[in-house]
Amino acid sequence: MEMFGTALMWATPLTNAAGAAVANPTPLLFGTMQEAEIEIKRDLKQLHGQSQFPVKVAGGKGSINGKAKFATIFGGMLETIMFGQAGSAGIQSVVYDTVGATVATTVTPTPPSSGTWLKDLGVIAAATGLAFKRVASAPGAGEYSVAAGVYTFAVGDAGKIVYIN
């Protein structure tokens, strides 16, 4: 196995969103970091006496800032660190169809990983790359309607290959 990229970034929240101490702080993975930048600034104060050059130099106000860019970010980290929320099970995943389906009067796509259909993201004609128009009911040629994951097409579109997203 080869490691590549900047690194992984972890955080351990010590307080919750209300500022109360967390009883059992749990380390959380931010995600896969691609870039990191740390900037340290400090004012220098110079003491001048009768001389042309300072006789003493000391540090004044300072600040430390950091930036990180990520390839992946884990939602659990955002919930806990940013919003003080508890995580919930499950994910919502977008399915971009690259296989296609042959149109019958109705088509019911099967979501991957035993998932549940949640939202329509459009239908594209494989032959032309043009989007079908979504209508409330009784679709005509080049149109479709959808309810609870069941896509209904016009009889004239039967046999065409479409990408259902």
C-alpha positions in Angstrom: 0.0 0.0 0.0 1.3 3.4 -0.9 0.4 6.6 0.9 -0.1 9.7 -1.2 -1.3 13.2 -0.5 -0.8 15.4 2.5 -2.3 13.5 5.3 -5.3 12.7 7.4 -6.6 15.3 9.9 -8.1 14.4 13.2 -9.8 16.5 15.9 -11.0 15.7 19.4 -13.8 18.0 20.6 -13.5 18.9 24.2 -16.7 20.9 24.5 -20.1 20.6 22.8 -21.9 23.4 20.8 -23.2 24.9 24.1 -19.7 25.1 25.5 -20.1 22.3 28.1 -17.3 19.8 28.6 -17.7 16.5 26.7 -17.6 13.6 29.2 -15.7 11.2 26.9 -14.0 13.1 24.1 -13.8 11.0 21.0 -11.3 11.6 18.2 -13.0 12.3 14.8 -11.5 12.1 11.3 -12.0 15.3 9.3 -11.2 13.6 6.0 -8.4 13.2 3.5 -6.4 16.3 3.4 -4.9 17.5 0.1 -3.2 20.7 1.2 -2.3 22.4 4.4 -1.1 25.9 5.2 -0.1 27.4 8.5 0.7 31.1 8.9 2.4 32.5 12.0 2.6 36.3 12.3 4.1 38.3 15.1 4.7 42.0 15.6 8.3 43.0 16.5 8.7 45.9 18.9 11.9 47.8 18.8 13.3 49.9 21.6 15.4 52.8 20.4 17.6 54.8 22.7 20.1 57.3 21.5 21.5 54.9 19.0 20.6 54.6 15.4 19.7 50.9 15.7 17.4 49.3 18.2 18.9 48.3 21.5 16.3 45.7 22.2 13.8 43.8 20.1 10.9 41.9 21.6 7.8 40.1 20.3 4.4 41.8 20.4 1.0 40.7 19.3 0.9 37.4 17.4 -1.5 35.2 15.5 -1.6 31.7 14.1 -3.9 30.8 11.2 -4.4 27.6 9.4 -6.1 26.4 6.2 -6.7 22.9 4.9 -8.2 21.6 1.7 -9.8 18.2 1.6 -10.4 15.5 -1.0 -13.0 13.9 1.3 -14.9 15.3 4.3 -16.7 13.1 6.7 -20.2 14.3 7.7 -19.9 13.0 11.3 -17.1 15.5 11.9 -19.2 18.4 10.7 -22.2 17.4 12.8 -20.1 17.1 16.0 -17.5 19.8 15.7 -19.4 22.5 13.8 -23.0 22.0 14.8 -22.9 20.0 18.1 -25.3 17.4 16.7 -25.4 13.6 17.1 -25.0 11.6 13.9 -27.8 9.7 12.3 -27.5 6.4 10.5 -27.7 6.2 6.7 -26.6 8.2 3.7 -28.2 9.9 0.8 -26.2 9.0 -2.4 -26.7 10.4 -5.9 -26.9 7.8 -8.6 -25.7 9.0 -12.0 -27.0 6.4 -14.5 -24.4 5.4 -17.1 -25.9 2.0 -18.1 -29.3 3.1 -19.3 -32.7 1.4 -19.3 -35.0 0.5 -22.2 -38.3 2.4 -21.9 -41.5 0.5 -21.4 -44.6 2.3 -20.3 -43.3 2.4 -16.8 -39.8 1.9 -15.4 -39.0 1.4 -11.8 -35.2 1.7 -11.2 -33.6 -0.3 -8.4 -31.5 1.9 -6.1 -28.1 0.4 -5.4 -27.1 -1.2 -2.1 -30.7 -2.0 -1.2 -31.4 1.7 -1.0 -34.7 3.6 -1.2 -35.6 6.0 -4.1 -35.7 9.5 -2.7 -35.7 12.1 -5.5 -35.8 12.5 -9.3 -32.7 13.9 -10.9 -33.9 13.8 -14.5 -34.0 11.5 -17.5 -31.7 11.8 -20.5 -32.2 10.2 -23.9 -29.2 8.0 -24.7 -29.4 8.5 -28.5 -29.5 12.3 -28.4 -28.3 13.4 -25.0 -31.3 15.6 -24.6 -33.3 15.8 -21.4 -36.8 14.5 -21.2 -39.3 17.0 -19.7 -40.9 16.1 -16.4 -44.7 16.6 -16.4 -47.3 16.0 -13.6 -49.1 13.2 -15.5 -50.0 11.9 -19.0 -46.5 12.3 -20.6 -46.2 12.8 -24.4 -43.2 12.0 -26.5 -40.0 13.2 -24.8 -41.7 13.6 -21.5 -42.0 11.6 -18.3 -43.8 11.7 -15.0 -42.5 10.2 -11.7 -44.2 9.2 -8.5 -42.6 7.3 -5.6 -39.8 6.1 -7.9 -42.0 4.8 -10.7 -41.2 6.6 -14.0 -44.0 6.7 -16.6 -43.2 7.4 -20.3 -45.3 7.9 -23.4 -46.1 4.9 -25.5 -44.2 6.6 -28.4 -41.0 6.5 -26.4 -41.2 2.7 -25.8 -38.0 0.9 -26.8 -35.8 4.0 -26.5 -32.8 3.8 -24.1 -32.7 6.4 -21.4 -30.5 7.3 -18.4 -32.6 7.7 -15.3 -30.9 9.7 -12.5 
